[in-house]
């Protein structure tokens, strides 16, 4: 646990300073005042990940990468020291004002924040390592630590070609170059950041009005409970889902605050590009970019558009370059874009087979021959396999599709009834709901693996049904206030708002109490006072055997398909590869391509 805390302090320092420097520079070009503390951290995490990927193209991501990062952060701190000091003074004055106005509440918030930090450090120090971590996550991270990027690495094991940018982030902060174990704390830190954003839900207690973002935060809290004992694993699914929650919550916040400046929306769209590099299945969330793009084109602000497009290209560039170097494909395992003809390219048949295997696996099957099975045949068994509350959230998400379509039609028909005119679809949430539904439907009918697709299920249900509920209450409060004196109207509105808020607070409170109690019970029964208080739980070890290719030793498991971190380099089975040169640094090619082994 102590190791996790120290690494997190380093992550906070480097990510904050880098994000602070980037956003300070960008707001000079596109004037905007950053309003939230987490914007710097999230920007910094995305920038650090892009940096680690670029660095891996030329060298291993280890000591030198961290020294350069630390030096850049030091330069930023020196150059922007006056602004940093001024911003800190503003924050201090605001906290003092809030403390004098609200008694002990800010102090209680600080105490709870420290508790949250220690709780998540505890959870990140121990727990359950994801199955795929032993299969390929740990190996992917070690390849980045040891070599950076190796041409044709996907030929050794096709899952190494999945190339999530989260592995580069984990490798940068693994501290493996110190000679001890390779730590994996980044997923836990991302969970802590999202938990901090969800803490803003306490403002719901002070206000009467419901917001759609409240429901998104509740879903994020529910997900955080689920993964608490698993976030020790550097699984790309956790990075993707947590980043998606962050993006949508902050997007909803901007809409509800009626933010008109393009800058924050555009930066969240750049974060959407970063989300794509974490997991390709999140690509369609980029559709949110329609909103800022429309404004920029309409107002002919082409200079700003070029800046945001440049940031998006810069964010995606190292991911795409690594894709080509590792697999020979621009976007593996998608074979529809075939631009490169290199000797290390994964054969098209293997890539296509891998894509089909991913799809059938998400539907609950292992036989790739079932790839063309009609929806009506695989859906019933898949639906029955969904357990717990996820099945109910899935039902809500599926029901949200016709509800959204009906409200959209009503909105287009311009319903004029005064009491129900807000029951149509609000313009501010139209795009958000549409994008969530598109993401949900594409996931549902392609590879519906709930492990990462849960974010589409949760957010579709939260955004659509949350919108329906908030608008229903608002519309009826307005109806209750029609007629009579102004005083009577205000009294009726107050009563409706009070009753609605009280009921929602009760339901939300009961839900959170139930989940907290279950979480606490699980935490107590799994507690072990002797483990992981200093060092984080290490990667699991597996029995392996070795084999040679061109006098280079490789490993494969004696049983199963997991090899972990220590047996390096390894693959689930004996790989059919050849070396492109004298060492593994030169890369691999698929042996059956006809080229003789070296």
C-alpha positions as CSV (number, residue, x, y, z in Angstrom):
1,X,0.0,0.0,0.0
2,X,2.9,2.3,0.8
3,X,4.3,1.8,-2.7
4,X,0.9,2.6,-4.2
5,X,0.7,5.9,-2.3
6,X,4.2,7.0,-3.3
7,X,3.7,6.2,-6.9
8,X,0.3,8.0,-6.8
9,X,2.0,11.1,-5.4
10,X,4.4,10.9,-8.4
11,X,1.5,10.4,-10.8
12,X,-0.4,13.4,-9.3
13,X,2.7,15.6,-9.5
14,X,3.7,14.8,-13.1
15,X,0.2,14.6,-14.5
16,X,-1.0,17.8,-12.9
17,X,2.0,19.8,-13.9
18,X,2.0,18.5,-17.5
19,X,-1.8,19.1,-17.7
20,X,-1.5,22.5,-16.2
21,X,1.2,23.5,-18.7
22,X,-0.8,22.2,-21.7
23,X,-4.1,23.8,-20.7
24,X,-2.4,27.1,-19.8
25,X,-0.9,27.2,-23.2
26,X,-4.1,26.2,-25.0
27,X,-6.2,28.8,-23.1
28,X,-3.9,31.5,-24.3
29,X,-4.8,30.5,-27.8
30,X,-8.4,29.8,-27.1
31,X,-9.5,32.0,-24.2
32,X,-11.2,30.0,-21.4
33,X,-11.0,29.8,-17.6
34,X,-10.5,26.2,-16.3
35,X,-13.0,25.7,-13.5
36,X,-12.3,22.2,-12.2
37,X,-9.2,20.7,-10.6
38,X,-9.6,17.3,-12.3
39,X,-9.3,18.9,-15.8
40,X,-5.6,19.3,-15.3
41,X,-5.1,15.8,-14.0
42,X,-7.1,14.1,-16.8
43,X,-5.4,16.2,-19.4
44,X,-2.1,15.3,-17.9
45,X,-2.8,11.6,-17.8
46,X,-3.8,11.6,-21.5
47,X,-0.7,13.7,-22.4
48,X,1.6,11.3,-20.3
49,X,0.1,8.3,-22.1
50,X,0.7,9.9,-25.5
51,X,4.2,10.8,-24.5
52,X,4.9,7.2,-23.3
53,X,3.6,5.8,-26.6
54,X,5.8,8.1,-28.6
55,X,8.8,7.3,-26.4
56,X,8.2,3.5,-26.9
57,X,8.6,3.9,-30.6
58,X,12.3,4.8,-30.1
59,X,13.3,3.3,-26.8
60,X,12.2,1.2,-23.8
61,X,9.9,3.1,-21.4
62,X,11.8,3.2,-18.2
63,X,14.2,5.3,-16.3
64,X,15.1,7.7,-19.2
65,X,11.4,8.3,-20.0
66,X,10.7,9.2,-16.4
67,X,13.7,11.5,-16.2
68,X,12.7,13.4,-19.2
69,X,9.1,13.6,-18.0
70,X,10.3,14.9,-14.6
71,X,12.5,17.5,-16.2
72,X,9.6,18.7,-18.4
73,X,7.4,19.0,-15.3
74,X,10.2,20.9,-13.5
75,X,10.5,23.4,-16.3
76,X,6.7,23.9,-16.4
77,X,6.7,24.5,-12.6
78,X,9.5,27.1,-12.9
79,X,8.1,28.9,-15.9
80,X,4.5,29.0,-14.5
81,X,5.4,29.5,-10.8
82,X,3.7,32.9,-10.6
83,X,0.5,31.6,-12.1
84,X,0.6,28.5,-10.0
85,X,1.0,30.6,-6.9
86,X,-1.8,33.0,-7.9
87,X,-4.2,30.1,-8.6
88,X,-3.3,28.4,-5.3
89,X,-4.0,31.6,-3.5
90,X,-7.4,31.9,-5.2
91,X,-8.2,28.3,-4.2
92,X,-7.1,29.0,-0.6
93,X,-9.2,32.1,-0.4
94,X,-12.3,30.3,-1.8
95,X,-11.9,27.5,0.7
96,X,-11.6,30.0,3.6
97,X,-14.7,31.8,2.4
98,X,-16.6,28.5,2.1
99,X,-15.4,27.5,5.6
100,X,-16.6,30.7,7.1
101,X,-20.0,30.4,5.3
102,X,-20.6,26.7,5.9
103,X,-18.9,25.9,9.1
104,X,-17.0,22.6,9.1
105,X,-18.2,21.3,5.7
106,X,-15.1,22.0,3.7
107,X,-13.0,20.4,6.5
108,X,-15.3,17.4,6.4
109,X,-14.8,17.3,2.6
110,X,-11.0,17.3,3.0
111,X,-11.1,14.5,5.6
112,X,-13.4,12.5,3.3
113,X,-11.0,13.1,0.4
114,X,-8.1,11.8,2.4
115,X,-10.1,8.8,3.4
116,X,-11.0,8.1,-0.2
117,X,-7.4,8.4,-1.2
118,X,-6.3,5.8,1.4
119,X,-9.2,3.5,0.7
120,X,-8.4,3.3,-3.0
121,X,-4.7,2.9,-2.3
122,X,-5.7,0.0,-0.1
123,X,-7.8,-1.5,-2.8
124,X,-5.1,-1.0,-5.5
125,X,-2.5,-2.7,-3.3
126,X,-4.4,-6.1,-3.3
127,X,-7.3,-7.9,-4.9
128,X,-8.0,-10.1,-7.9
129,X,-5.9,-9.9,-11.0
130,X,-7.9,-10.1,-14.2
131,X,-7.6,-13.4,-16.2
132,X,-6.3,-11.5,-19.2
133,X,-3.6,-9.9,-17.2
134,X,-1.9,-13.3,-17.0
135,X,-2.8,-13.9,-20.6
136,X,-1.3,-10.8,-22.2
137,X,-1.6,-7.6,-20.2
138,X,1.5,-8.3,-18.1
139,X,3.4,-9.4,-21.2
140,X,2.4,-6.3,-23.2
141,X,3.6,-4.0,-20.4
142,X,6.9,-5.8,-20.0
143,X,7.6,-5.6,-23.8
144,X,7.1,-1.8,-23.5
145,X,9.4,-1.7,-20.4
146,X,12.1,-3.9,-22.0
147,X,12.0,-2.9,-25.7
148,X,9.4,-0.2,-26.4
149,X,7.9,-1.4,-29.6
150,X,9.0,-4.5,-31.6
151,X,8.1,-5.0,-35.2
152,X,5.7,-7.9,-35.8
153,X,5.2,-8.5,-32.0
154,X,1.6,-9.6,-32.8
155,X,3.0,-12.7,-34.6
156,X,4.2,-14.0,-31.3
157,X,0.8,-13.7,-29.8
158,X,-2.1,-11.9,-31.6
159,X,-3.4,-10.3,-28.4
160,X,-0.2,-8.4,-28.0
161,X,-1.3,-6.6,-31.2
162,X,-4.4,-5.1,-29.4
163,X,-2.1,-2.3,-28.3
164,X,-4.1,-0.5,-25.7
165,X,-2.4,2.8,-24.9
166,X,-3.1,2.0,-21.2
167,X,-0.2,-0.4,-21.3
168,X,2.2,2.4,-22.2
169,X,0.8,4.4,-19.2
170,X,1.2,1.4,-16.9
171,X,4.7,0.8,-18.1
172,X,5.8,4.4,-17.5
173,X,4.6,4.3,-13.9
174,X,5.5,0.7,-13.2
175,X,8.9,1.7,-11.7
176,X,10.3,-1.7,-12.9
177,X,13.6,0.1,-13.7
178,X,14.3,0.3,-9.9
179,X,15.0,-3.4,-9.9
180,X,12.1,-4.5,-7.8
181,X,8.7,-5.6,-9.0
182,X,6.7,-4.0,-11.8
183,X,3.9,-2.0,-10.1
184,X,0.5,-1.5,-11.7
185,X,-1.2,1.4,-10.0
186,X,-2.5,3.5,-12.9
187,X,-6.0,1.8,-13.1
188,X,-6.5,2.4,-9.4
189,X,-5.5,6.0,-9.7
190,X,-8.0,6.4,-12.6
191,X,-10.7,4.9,-10.4
192,X,-9.7,7.4,-7.6
193,X,-10.0,10.3,-10.0
194,X,-13.5,9.2,-11.1
195,X,-14.5,8.7,-7.5
196,X,-13.4,12.3,-6.8
197,X,-15.7,13.5,-9.6
198,X,-18.5,11.5,-8.2
199,X,-18.1,13.1,-4.8
200,X,-19.8,16.2,-6.3
201,X,-23.0,14.2,-6.0
202,X,-23.2,15.6,-2.4
203,X,-24.4,18.9,-3.9
204,X,-27.6,17.1,-4.7
205,X,-28.5,17.1,-1.0
206,X,-28.4,20.9,-1.0
207,X,-30.4,21.6,-4.1
208,X,-34.0,20.7,-5.0
209,X,-33.5,20.1,-8.8
210,X,-32.5,16.8,-10.2
211,X,-29.9,16.7,-12.9
212,X,-29.1,14.0,-15.5
213,X,-25.5,14.1,-14.5
214,X,-26.6,12.8,-11.0
215,X,-27.7,9.6,-12.6
216,X,-24.5,9.2,-14.5
217,X,-22.6,9.7,-11.3
218,X,-24.7,7.1,-9.5
219,X,-23.9,4.6,-12.3
220,X,-20.2,5.4,-12.0
221,X,-20.3,4.8,-8.3
222,X,-22.0,1.5,-8.9
223,X,-19.2,0.5,-11.3
224,X,-16.5,1.7,-8.8
225,X,-18.0,-0.7,-6.2
226,X,-17.9,-3.5,-8.7
227,X,-14.2,-3.1,-9.7
228,X,-12.8,-2.2,-6.3
229,X,-11.3,-5.6,-5.7
230,X,-10.1,-5.9,-9.3
231,X,-8.6,-2.5,-10.0
232,X,-5.2,-3.9,-9.0
233,X,-5.1,-5.3,-12.5
234,X,-3.9,-3.1,-15.4
235,X,-6.8,-4.2,-17.6
236,X,-7.5,-1.9,-20.5
237,X,-11.3,-2.4,-19.8
238,X,-11.1,-0.5,-16.6
239,X,-9.2,2.4,-18.1
240,X,-11.7,2.6,-21.0
241,X,-14.8,2.4,-18.9
242,X,-13.6,4.9,-16.2
243,X,-12.5,7.4,-18.9
244,X,-15.9,7.1,-20.6
245,X,-17.7,7.8,-17.4
246,X,-15.5,10.8,-16.8
247,X,-16.0,12.2,-20.3
248,X,-19.8,11.8,-20.2
249,X,-20.2,13.2,-16.7
250,X,-18.2,16.3,-17.5
251,X,-20.0,16.7,-20.8
252,X,-23.4,16.6,-19.0
253,X,-22.1,19.1,-16.4
254,X,-21.2,21.5,-19.2
255,X,-24.7,21.2,-20.8
256,X,-26.4,21.6,-17.5
257,X,-24.4,24.7,-16.7
258,X,-25.3,26.0,-20.1
259,X,-21.7,26.4,-21.1
260,X,-21.5,28.1,-24.4
261,X,-17.7,28.2,-24.9
262,X,-16.5,25.7,-27.4
263,X,-13.2,25.0,-25.7
264,X,-14.3,22.6,-22.9
265,X,-16.4,20.6,-25.4
266,X,-13.6,20.3,-27.9
267,X,-11.1,19.2,-25.2
268,X,-13.5,16.5,-24.1
269,X,-13.7,15.4,-27.8
270,X,-9.9,15.2,-27.8
271,X,-10.3,13.0,-24.7
272,X,-12.7,10.9,-26.8
273,X,-9.8,10.3,-29.2
274,X,-7.7,9.2,-26.2
275,X,-10.5,6.9,-25.2
276,X,-10.3,5.3,-28.7
277,X,-6.6,4.5,-28.1
278,X,-7.5,2.8,-24.8
279,X,-9.9,0.4,-26.5
280,X,-11.0,0.5,-30.1
281,X,-14.6,-0.4,-29.2
282,X,-15.0,3.1,-27.8
283,X,-14.5,4.8,-31.2
284,X,-18.1,5.9,-31.7
285,X,-18.1,8.2,-28.7
286,X,-16.2,10.6,-31.1
287,X,-19.6,11.4,-32.5
288,X,-19.9,14.0,-29.7
289,X,-17.5,16.1,-31.7
290,X,-20.5,17.0,-33.9
291,X,-21.5,19.7,-31.4
292,X,-18.2,21.8,-31.3
293,X,-17.5,21.1,-35.0
294,X,-20.9,22.6,-35.9
295,X,-20.3,25.7,-33.9
296,X,-16.8,26.2,-35.3
297,X,-17.8,25.7,-38.9
298,X,-20.9,28.0,-38.5
299,X,-18.8,30.8,-37.0
300,X,-15.9,30.2,-39.4
301,X,-13.4,29.7,-36.6
302,X,-11.1,27.6,-38.7
303,X,-7.9,28.5,-36.7
304,X,-9.4,27.0,-33.5
305,X,-10.7,24.0,-35.5
306,X,-7.2,23.4,-36.8
307,X,-5.9,23.5,-33.2
308,X,-8.4,20.9,-32.0
309,X,-7.9,18.7,-35.0
310,X,-4.2,18.9,-34.5
311,X,-4.6,17.8,-30.9
312,X,-6.7,14.9,-31.9
313,X,-4.3,13.8,-34.6
314,X,-1.4,14.1,-32.1
315,X,-3.3,12.0,-29.6
316,X,-4.0,9.2,-32.1
317,X,-0.7,9.3,-34.0
318,X,1.5,7.2,-31.7
319,X,-1.3,4.6,-31.2
320,X,-1.6,4.2,-35.0
321,X,2.1,4.1,-35.5
322,X,2.5,1.4,-32.9
323,X,-0.4,-0.5,-34.5
324,X,1.5,-0.6,-37.8
325,X,4.8,-1.6,-36.2
326,X,3.3,-4.3,-34.0
327,X,0.9,-5.9,-36.4
328,X,1.4,-4.4,-39.9
329,X,-2.2,-3.2,-39.8
330,X,-3.4,0.4,-39.2
331,X,-6.2,-0.8,-36.9
332,X,-5.8,-4.4,-35.8
333,X,-7.7,-6.7,-36.1
334,X,-9.8,-4.7,-38.6
335,X,-8.6,-5.7,-42.1
336,X,-10.8,-3.3,-44.1
337,X,-7.9,-0.8,-44.2
338,X,-4.9,-2.4,-45.8
339,X,-2.3,0.2,-46.5
340,X,1.0,-1.4,-45.5
341,X,2.9,-4.3,-47.1
342,X,5.6,-5.2,-44.6
343,X,7.3,-8.4,-43.9
344,X,6.2,-8.5,-40.3
345,X,2.5,-8.1,-41.1
346,X,0.1,-10.5,-39.4
347,X,-1.5,-12.6,-42.1
348,X,-5.0,-11.3,-43.1
349,X,-6.6,-14.7,-42.4
350,X,-5.3,-14.7,-38.8
351,X,-6.4,-11.1,-38.2
352,X,-9.9,-11.8,-39.7
353,X,-10.2,-15.0,-37.5
354,X,-9.2,-13.0,-34.4
355,X,-11.9,-10.4,-35.2
356,X,-14.5,-13.1,-35.5
357,X,-13.3,-14.8,-32.3
358,X,-13.7,-11.5,-30.4
359,X,-17.3,-11.2,-31.7
360,X,-18.4,-14.7,-30.9
361,X,-16.7,-14.6,-27.5
362,X,-18.8,-11.6,-26.6
363,X,-21.9,-13.5,-27.5
364,X,-21.0,-16.3,-25.2
365,X,-19.5,-18.8,-27.7
366,X,-16.0,-20.1,-28.4
367,X,-16.6,-21.6,-31.9
368,X,-15.7,-19.1,-34.6
369,X,-17.9,-21.0,-37.0
370,X,-20.9,-19.5,-35.2
371,X,-19.9,-16.0,-36.3
372,X,-22.9,-15.7,-38.7
373,X,-25.5,-17.0,-36.2
374,X,-28.6,-14.8,-36.4
375,X,-29.4,-12.5,-33.5
376,X,-32.6,-14.4,-32.7
377,X,-30.5,-17.6,-32.1
378,X,-27.7,-16.2,-29.9
379,X,-29.5,-13.4,-28.1
380,X,-31.7,-15.4,-25.7
381,X,-28.9,-17.5,-24.2
382,X,-26.6,-14.4,-24.0
383,X,-29.3,-12.4,-22.2
384,X,-29.9,-15.2,-19.7
385,X,-26.2,-15.3,-19.0
386,X,-26.2,-11.6,-17.7
387,X,-26.5,-11.7,-14.0
388,X,-27.4,-9.4,-11.1
389,X,-28.4,-5.8,-11.6
390,X,-26.7,-5.7,-14.9
391,X,-29.7,-7.5,-16.5
392,X,-32.1,-4.9,-15.2
393,X,-29.9,-2.1,-16.4
394,X,-29.7,-3.8,-19.8
395,X,-33.5,-3.9,-19.9
396,X,-33.6,-0.2,-19.1
397,X,-31.1,0.5,-21.8
398,X,-33.0,-1.5,-24.4
399,X,-36.2,0.2,-23.4
400,X,-34.5,3.6,-23.7
401,X,-34.1,3.2,-27.4
402,X,-37.9,3.4,-28.3
403,X,-38.4,6.0,-25.6
404,X,-35.7,8.2,-27.2
405,X,-37.2,7.6,-30.7
406,X,-40.7,8.6,-29.4
407,X,-39.4,11.7,-27.7
408,X,-37.5,12.7,-30.8
409,X,-40.6,12.4,-32.9
410,X,-42.6,14.5,-30.4
411,X,-39.8,17.1,-30.4
412,X,-39.8,17.3,-34.2
413,X,-43.6,17.7,-34.3
414,X,-43.2,20.7,-32.0
415,X,-45.7,19.8,-29.3
416,X,-47.2,23.1,-28.0
417,X,-49.1,22.0,-24.9
418,X,-47.9,24.4,-22.2
419,X,-47.9,21.8,-19.5
420,X,-46.0,19.2,-21.5
421,X,-43.9,21.2,-23.9
422,X,-40.8,20.3,-21.8
423,X,-41.8,16.6,-22.2
424,X,-40.3,16.7,-25.7
425,X,-36.6,16.1,-26.3
426,X,-34.4,19.0,-25.0
427,X,-31.9,20.2,-27.6
428,X,-29.0,20.2,-25.0
429,X,-29.2,16.4,-24.5
430,X,-30.3,15.3,-28.0
431,X,-26.7,14.6,-29.2
432,X,-25.6,13.0,-25.9
433,X,-28.5,10.6,-25.8
434,X,-28.2,9.8,-29.5
435,X,-24.5,9.0,-29.2
436,X,-25.0,6.8,-26.1
437,X,-27.7,4.8,-27.9
438,X,-25.6,4.4,-31.1
439,X,-22.7,3.1,-28.9
440,X,-25.0,0.8,-27.1
441,X,-26.6,-0.7,-30.2
442,X,-23.3,-1.2,-32.0
443,X,-21.9,-2.9,-29.0
444,X,-25.1,-5.0,-28.5
445,X,-25.2,-6.4,-32.0
446,X,-21.4,-6.8,-32.5
447,X,-19.5,-8.2,-29.5
448,X,-21.7,-7.7,-26.5
449,X,-19.2,-8.5,-23.7
450,X,-20.6,-6.9,-20.6
451,X,-17.1,-6.5,-19.1
452,X,-16.5,-3.3,-21.0
453,X,-19.9,-2.8,-22.7
454,X,-21.4,-2.1,-19.2
455,X,-20.5,1.5,-19.7
456,X,-22.8,1.8,-22.6
457,X,-25.5,0.0,-20.7
458,X,-25.2,2.1,-17.6
459,X,-24.9,5.5,-19.4
460,X,-27.6,4.8,-21.9
461,X,-30.0,4.0,-19.1
462,X,-28.8,6.9,-16.9
463,X,-28.8,9.6,-19.6
464,X,-32.2,8.7,-21.3
465,X,-34.2,7.8,-18.2
466,X,-32.5,10.5,-16.1
467,X,-33.6,13.0,-18.7
468,X,-37.1,11.6,-18.8
469,X,-37.5,11.9,-15.0
470,X,-36.0,15.3,-14.6
471,X,-38.0,16.8,-17.5
472,X,-41.2,15.1,-16.2
473,X,-40.8,16.7,-12.8
474,X,-39.9,20.1,-14.2
475,X,-42.9,20.1,-16.6
476,X,-45.3,19.1,-13.8
477,X,-43.9,21.7,-11.4
478,X,-44.5,24.3,-14.2
479,X,-48.0,23.0,-14.7
480,X,-48.7,23.1,-10.9
481,X,-47.6,26.8,-11.0
482,X,-50.0,27.9,-13.7
483,X,-52.9,30.1,-12.7
484,X,-53.4,31.8,-9.3
485,X,-51.2,34.3,-7.7
486,X,-47.4,34.4,-8.0
487,X,-47.2,33.5,-4.3
488,X,-49.4,30.4,-4.8
489,X,-47.4,29.4,-7.9
490,X,-44.1,29.6,-6.0
491,X,-45.5,27.7,-3.1
492,X,-46.7,24.9,-5.3
493,X,-43.4,24.7,-7.2
494,X,-41.6,24.5,-3.9
495,X,-43.8,21.7,-2.6
496,X,-43.4,19.7,-5.9
497,X,-39.7,20.2,-5.9
498,X,-39.4,19.3,-2.3
499,X,-41.4,16.1,-2.5
500,X,-39.6,15.0,-5.7
501,X,-36.2,15.7,-4.3
502,X,-37.0,13.9,-1.0
503,X,-38.2,10.8,-2.9
504,X,-35.2,10.7,-5.2
505,X,-32.8,11.3,-2.3
506,X,-34.4,8.5,-0.4
507,X,-34.1,6.0,-3.3
508,X,-30.5,7.1,-4.1
509,X,-29.6,6.9,-0.4
510,X,-31.1,3.4,0.0
511,X,-29.2,2.2,-3.1
512,X,-25.9,3.7,-1.9
513,X,-26.4,2.4,1.6
514,X,-27.0,-1.1,0.3
515,X,-24.0,-1.1,-1.9
516,X,-21.8,0.4,0.8
517,X,-22.9,-2.2,3.3
518,X,-22.3,-5.0,0.9
519,X,-18.9,-3.5,0.0
520,X,-17.9,-3.1,3.6
521,X,-18.9,-6.7,4.5
522,X,-16.8,-7.9,1.6
523,X,-13.9,-5.7,2.6
524,X,-14.0,-7.0,6.2
525,X,-14.2,-10.7,5.3
526,X,-11.4,-10.4,2.7
527,X,-9.1,-8.4,5.1
528,X,-5.6,-9.9,5.8
529,X,-3.4,-7.8,8.1
530,X,-0.2,-9.5,6.9
531,X,-0.3,-8.7,3.2
532,X,0.6,-5.9,0.9
533,X,1.0,-3.0,3.4
534,X,4.4,-2.0,1.8
535,X,4.5,-3.6,-1.6
536,X,1.6,-4.0,-4.0
537,X,0.4,-7.5,-4.9
538,X,2.7,-8.7,-7.7
539,X,1.7,-10.4,-10.9
540,X,0.7,-14.0,-10.5
541,X,3.2,-16.7,-11.5
542,X,2.6,-19.7,-13.7
543,X,4.5,-22.9,-14.5
544,X,6.0,-22.6,-17.9
545,X,8.3,-24.5,-20.2
546,X,10.8,-23.1,-22.7
547,X,11.5,-23.6,-26.3
548,X,13.9,-22.1,-28.8
549,X,13.6,-20.2,-32.1
550,X,17.0,-19.3,-33.7
551,X,18.8,-19.9,-30.3
552,X,16.4,-17.4,-28.6
553,X,14.5,-18.8,-25.6
554,X,10.8,-18.4,-25.4
555,X,8.3,-19.6,-22.9
556,X,4.8,-21.2,-23.0
557,X,2.6,-22.5,-20.2
558,X,2.6,-26.1,-19.1
559,X,-1.1,-25.9,-18.6
560,X,-3.7,-23.4,-19.8
561,X,-2.7,-20.3,-21.7
562,X,-1.5,-17.8,-19.0
563,X,2.2,-17.0,-18.6
564,X,2.2,-13.8,-16.4
565,X,5.0,-11.3,-16.2
566,X,8.1,-13.2,-15.2
567,X,8.3,-15.8,-18.0
568,X,9.5,-13.4,-20.8
569,X,9.1,-13.5,-23.7
570,X,6.2,-15.9,-23.8
571,X,3.1,-16.9,-25.7
572,X,0.1,-19.2,-24.9
573,X,1.4,-21.8,-27.3
574,X,4.6,-22.4,-29.3
575,X,4.7,-19.6,-31.7
576,X,5.0,-20.2,-35.5
577,X,7.4,-17.3,-36.0
578,X,10.8,-16.4,-37.3
579,X,13.2,-13.7,-36.3
580,X,13.7,-10.8,-38.7
581,X,17.3,-10.3,-37.5
582,X,19.8,-11.6,-35.0
583,X,17.9,-10.6,-31.9
584,X,14.3,-10.2,-30.8
585,X,14.7,-6.4,-31.0
586,X,14.6,-6.8,-34.8
587,X,11.1,-8.2,-34.6
588,X,9.2,-11.3,-35.9
589,X,7.5,-12.5,-39.0
590,X,4.9,-15.3,-39.4
591,X,6.9,-18.4,-40.4
592,X,4.4,-19.8,-42.8
593,X,4.8,-16.8,-45.0
594,X,7.5,-18.7,-46.9
595,X,10.5,-16.8,-45.7
596,X,13.2,-19.1,-44.3
597,X,14.0,-18.9,-40.6
598,X,17.1,-16.9,-39.7
